[in-house]
Amino acid sequence: MLVQHGHEFLIWGIMIVLSTLAYCAYLGAAGYKIFADCRRKYILELTATEAVLSVIDQSRKKQSTKMVLLSDVNYVEYYPYQDCASLILHAPYADMEVPLWPFGPQAQDVIDFLEGRGVHVINVQSDEKFPN
C-alpha cells in the first residue's frame, strides 16, 4: 500500500513540474511579445484618399507596409481600450489593423479624420451592429 502511494506522488510531482515548465514557457513567450512590440515603430499616413501603415521592426531589421483606399473601406472597428487601443479597417481586399496605443493623444485625431472623410467607425463597446 505504501509503495502505491509513492508511485502516485511521483506521478503528481512530474505533472507539477511539467505544468510549471509550460507556464514558464508561456510567460517567456508573452514577455518576448511585449519586448518585440516595444521595439516596433508605427508610422500611419492618412491622406484624403488612403491610409498607409508602415511597421518598422527594429529587432528583426524588417519593415512592412499596408495600404487601403479610404473609398474602399466598408467600416472600421474601433477598440478604445487604453492599453491596447486599435482600429481595424475592413475593405474588400484587406483588413488592416492599426494599433492606436503608440500614437497617444493623437489617436482621437485619427478617428476624427476617418469620420470626417465619411468612413463608418463602430465603437465595439457600443450596441451598434456590424455591417454584413
Helices and strands as residue ranges (DSSP letters): H 2-38, E 40-46, E 50-57, E 62-69, G 70-72, E 75-79, E 86-91, E 94-99, G 101-106, H 107-116, E 121-123
